[in-house]
Amino acid sequence: MFCSYHSNLVFIMTSYQTVALVFCLCAFAVAQVQSFCPCVYDTHPDGEPGCRVYGEFAGDVIPWYRANETCADALNLTIRPFGHTALWSACPYTNGTGHNVDALVNYVRTNTEPFVMETRLRFPQFFVDDGNNGTKLVDEIVTEQGTFLDCVNRTSFCWSQIKIYFQTQPLQMNPICEDLHYRQKITLSNEQLTVRKLLCENTKAIEGCELSQEQIMHEGKLHGDESCEAYSIPADPSLVPDAELCDLVAPASSSSSVFLRRAPLFVMLVSQLML
């Protein structure tokens, strides 16, 4: 009987210990995984409203607010390859899904940025190097029906044929969209570094930059005298939370989003092992 009582007592104590341990592990797991979502720049800014841009500042890793397009425009930044509207209307997804041929061809036709020139030269049946750091239409385009189009005197016909080509060869759009999104991602990331430096140098309130300006002032007071260059240092990628673990479906009014999805699974596994 004593053994039975002792066994029950041990079981009760073990159960309480297990519950306590699981509770502690749960709290630890939540504390470890809780963080701000890093901005990934592969969607329109409205698609990741609570993300943060991680940077190093005075020896610390800071989850900076992402300055929106209104803020960047107010600072007269022009380093983006193209505006968000142009990109998302032509290539709403990185892999080319849902692309808009008219929007993309019209953009390639009316712009002369270096990346546009590179895009044109991917299609030597339509474009050639003009010998002056640019491109031009070939003299003639041959249609699938064998018709020769004069691109010197009737350029509009040739551009119409280019649209037809992409409409009938939709897979040709995929690498173009991938490249445009990649370029946009790099420049948007660099844009945030420039924004923080400019906001440090500017003491006046700037429309759309309120959250960033407030955070920069706060961190500046905490860490003492730091040069404005210090605000434009990106964080080591190994110190940035994994975006794949992050719940990006945060309400637009939220300033943060947390990595909580893995904590319940972690606790469940531990509790099973302790039984």
C-alpha positions as CSV (number, residue, x, y, z in Angstrom):
1,M,0.0,0.0,0.0
2,F,2.9,2.3,0.8
3,C,4.4,1.6,-2.5
4,S,1.1,2.4,-4.2
5,Y,0.8,5.7,-2.3
6,H,4.4,6.5,-3.1
7,S,3.9,5.7,-6.7
8,N,0.9,8.0,-6.9
9,L,2.7,10.8,-5.2
10,V,5.6,10.5,-7.6
11,F,3.2,10.5,-10.5
12,I,1.4,13.6,-9.2
13,M,4.7,15.4,-8.6
14,T,6.0,14.3,-12.0
15,S,2.8,15.6,-13.6
16,Y,3.1,19.0,-11.8
17,Q,6.8,19.2,-12.8
18,T,5.9,18.4,-16.4
19,V,3.2,21.1,-16.5
20,A,5.6,23.6,-14.9
21,L,8.4,22.7,-17.3
22,V,6.1,22.9,-20.3
23,F,4.8,26.3,-19.1
24,C,8.4,27.5,-18.8
25,L,9.3,26.2,-22.1
26,C,6.3,27.7,-23.7
27,A,7.1,31.1,-22.2
28,F,10.7,30.7,-23.4
29,A,9.7,29.6,-26.9
30,V,7.4,32.6,-27.3
31,A,10.1,34.9,-26.0
32,Q,12.6,33.5,-28.4
33,V,10.4,33.5,-31.5
34,Q,8.6,36.8,-30.9
35,S,10.0,39.4,-33.3
36,F,9.1,41.9,-36.0
37,C,8.6,40.6,-39.5
38,P,11.5,41.5,-41.8
39,C,10.6,43.3,-45.0
40,V,11.1,41.1,-48.0
41,Y,10.2,43.6,-50.7
42,D,8.6,41.0,-53.0
43,T,5.1,42.4,-52.6
44,H,3.6,45.9,-52.6
45,P,4.2,47.7,-49.3
46,D,0.5,47.4,-48.4
47,G,1.1,43.6,-48.5
48,E,3.5,43.7,-45.5
49,P,2.2,46.6,-43.4
50,G,4.0,45.8,-40.2
51,C,7.4,44.7,-41.4
52,R,10.6,46.2,-40.2
53,V,13.9,46.9,-41.9
54,Y,16.7,45.4,-39.8
55,G,19.9,47.5,-39.4
56,E,22.9,47.7,-37.2
57,F,23.3,50.8,-35.1
58,A,25.8,51.5,-32.3
59,G,26.4,47.8,-31.8
60,D,22.7,46.9,-31.7
61,V,20.4,45.3,-34.2
62,I,17.5,47.7,-34.7
63,P,14.1,46.8,-36.4
64,W,13.6,50.1,-38.2
65,Y,10.3,51.2,-39.5
66,R,10.0,50.9,-43.3
67,A,9.6,54.3,-44.8
68,N,6.7,54.3,-47.2
69,E,6.6,55.7,-50.7
70,T,5.2,59.0,-49.6
71,C,8.2,59.5,-47.3
72,A,10.6,58.5,-50.0
73,D,9.0,60.9,-52.5
74,A,9.0,63.7,-50.0
75,L,12.8,63.2,-49.8
76,N,13.1,63.4,-53.6
77,L,14.6,59.9,-53.9
78,T,14.7,58.7,-57.4
79,I,16.8,55.5,-57.1
80,R,13.9,53.1,-57.8
81,P,13.9,51.5,-61.2
82,F,10.3,52.4,-61.5
83,G,7.3,53.3,-59.4
84,H,5.3,50.7,-57.6
85,T,2.3,51.2,-59.9
86,A,4.3,50.5,-63.0
87,L,5.8,47.3,-61.6
88,W,2.7,45.8,-60.1
89,S,0.5,46.6,-63.1
90,A,3.0,44.9,-65.4
91,C,4.2,42.1,-63.2
92,P,2.1,41.6,-60.0
93,Y,4.0,38.5,-59.1
94,T,7.7,37.7,-59.1
95,N,7.3,34.5,-61.2
96,G,5.4,36.3,-63.9
97,T,1.9,35.0,-63.0
98,G,-0.8,37.5,-64.0
99,H,1.5,39.6,-66.1
100,N,0.1,42.4,-68.3
101,V,1.7,42.4,-71.7
102,D,0.4,45.9,-72.7
103,A,1.7,47.5,-69.5
104,L,5.2,45.9,-69.8
105,V,5.7,46.6,-73.5
106,N,4.5,50.1,-73.2
107,Y,6.9,50.7,-70.3
108,V,9.8,49.2,-72.3
109,R,8.9,51.3,-75.3
110,T,8.7,54.6,-73.4
111,N,11.7,54.3,-71.1
112,T,15.5,54.3,-71.6
113,E,16.9,53.3,-68.3
114,P,19.9,50.8,-68.5
115,F,17.8,47.9,-67.3
116,V,15.2,48.6,-70.0
117,M,18.0,48.5,-72.6
118,E,19.2,45.1,-71.2
119,T,15.7,43.8,-71.3
120,R,15.4,44.8,-75.0
121,L,18.6,43.1,-76.0
122,R,17.3,39.8,-74.7
123,F,15.3,39.7,-77.9
124,P,17.7,40.2,-80.8
125,Q,14.8,39.5,-83.2
126,F,13.4,42.8,-82.2
127,F,16.2,45.0,-80.9
128,V,19.9,45.8,-81.6
129,D,22.6,47.9,-79.9
130,D,22.5,51.4,-81.4
131,G,26.3,51.9,-80.7
132,N,25.5,54.7,-78.3
133,N,24.8,52.9,-75.0
134,G,21.2,52.4,-76.1
135,T,19.1,50.2,-78.4
136,K,16.9,50.5,-81.4
137,L,14.4,48.4,-83.3
138,V,15.8,46.2,-86.0
139,D,15.2,47.4,-89.5
140,E,12.7,44.6,-90.2
141,I,10.7,42.2,-88.2
142,V,9.5,39.0,-89.8
143,T,6.1,37.8,-88.6
144,E,5.1,34.1,-88.1
145,Q,3.2,34.4,-91.4
146,G,6.5,35.4,-93.2
147,T,5.5,39.1,-93.6
148,F,8.3,41.7,-93.4
149,L,7.5,44.7,-91.2
150,D,9.4,47.9,-91.9
151,C,10.5,49.1,-88.4
152,V,12.4,52.2,-89.8
153,N,9.3,53.9,-91.2
154,R,6.5,52.2,-89.5
155,T,7.6,51.6,-85.9
156,S,4.1,51.3,-84.5
157,F,3.5,48.2,-86.5
158,C,6.6,46.6,-85.1
159,W,5.7,47.4,-81.5
160,S,2.3,45.9,-82.1
161,Q,4.1,42.8,-83.4
162,I,6.2,42.7,-80.2
163,K,3.0,42.7,-78.1
164,I,1.6,39.8,-80.2
165,Y,4.8,37.9,-79.6
166,F,4.6,38.1,-75.8
167,Q,0.8,37.4,-75.9
168,T,1.5,34.2,-77.8
169,Q,4.7,33.3,-75.9
170,P,3.7,34.1,-72.3
171,L,6.6,32.1,-70.8
172,Q,8.9,34.7,-72.2
173,M,7.5,37.2,-69.7
174,N,8.5,35.1,-66.7
175,P,12.3,35.9,-66.6
176,I,11.5,39.5,-67.4
177,C,9.2,39.8,-64.3
178,E,11.7,37.9,-62.2
179,D,14.5,40.3,-63.2
180,L,12.4,43.4,-62.6
181,H,11.3,42.3,-59.2
182,Y,14.9,41.4,-58.3
183,R,16.1,44.9,-59.3
184,Q,13.3,46.5,-57.5
185,K,14.0,44.5,-54.3
186,I,17.6,45.6,-54.3
187,T,16.9,49.2,-54.9
188,L,14.0,49.4,-52.4
189,S,16.3,47.8,-49.7
190,N,19.0,50.4,-50.5
191,E,16.4,53.1,-50.5
192,Q,15.6,52.5,-46.8
193,L,19.3,53.0,-45.9
194,T,19.3,56.3,-47.7
195,V,16.0,57.4,-46.1
196,R,17.3,56.9,-42.6
197,K,20.5,58.9,-43.3
198,L,18.5,61.8,-44.9
199,L,16.1,61.8,-42.0
200,C,19.0,62.0,-39.5
201,E,20.4,65.0,-41.4
202,N,16.9,66.7,-41.7
203,T,15.5,68.1,-38.5
204,K,12.2,69.3,-40.0
205,A,9.1,67.1,-39.9
206,I,8.5,65.4,-43.3
207,E,5.2,64.1,-44.5
208,G,4.9,60.3,-44.3
209,C,8.1,60.0,-42.4
210,E,6.7,60.5,-38.9
211,L,7.3,57.0,-37.5
212,S,10.8,56.8,-38.9
213,Q,11.8,60.2,-37.7
214,E,10.5,59.5,-34.2
215,Q,12.4,56.2,-34.0
216,I,15.6,57.8,-35.3
217,M,15.4,60.5,-32.7
218,H,14.7,57.9,-30.0
219,E,17.6,55.7,-30.9
220,G,19.9,58.7,-31.2
221,K,19.1,59.7,-27.7
222,L,19.7,56.2,-26.4
223,H,23.0,55.7,-28.0
224,G,24.5,59.2,-27.8
225,D,26.3,61.0,-30.6
226,E,26.3,58.9,-33.7
227,S,27.0,60.1,-37.3
228,C,24.1,60.0,-39.7
229,E,26.1,57.4,-41.8
230,A,25.5,55.1,-38.8
231,Y,21.8,55.0,-39.5
232,S,22.4,53.5,-43.0
233,I,24.1,50.3,-42.0
234,P,22.2,47.1,-42.9
235,A,22.1,44.2,-40.4
236,D,24.1,41.1,-40.9
237,P,21.6,38.6,-42.5
238,S,22.4,36.0,-39.8
239,L,20.9,38.4,-37.2
240,V,17.7,39.0,-39.1
241,P,14.6,36.8,-38.2
242,D,13.6,34.3,-40.8
243,A,10.9,35.7,-43.0
244,E,9.6,32.2,-43.8
245,L,8.6,31.8,-40.1
246,C,6.8,35.1,-40.0
247,D,3.1,35.7,-40.2
248,L,2.8,38.5,-42.7
249,V,-1.0,38.6,-42.5
250,A,-0.9,41.5,-40.1
251,P,-3.6,44.2,-39.9
252,A,-2.7,47.4,-41.5
253,S,-3.1,49.3,-38.2
254,S,-0.5,47.0,-36.5
255,S,3.0,48.2,-36.2
256,S,4.4,44.7,-35.7
257,S,3.7,41.0,-36.3
258,V,5.1,38.1,-34.4
259,F,6.7,34.8,-35.1
260,L,4.3,32.6,-32.9
261,R,3.4,29.8,-35.3
262,R,6.2,27.4,-34.1
263,A,5.8,27.9,-30.4
264,P,2.6,25.7,-29.9
265,L,4.2,22.9,-32.0
266,F,7.4,23.1,-30.0
267,V,5.5,22.9,-26.7
268,M,3.3,20.0,-27.9
269,L,6.4,18.0,-28.8
270,V,8.1,18.7,-25.5
271,S,5.0,17.8,-23.5
272,Q,4.7,14.5,-25.4
273,L,8.3,13.7,-24.6
274,M,7.9,14.4,-20.9
275,L,4.9,12.0,-20.5
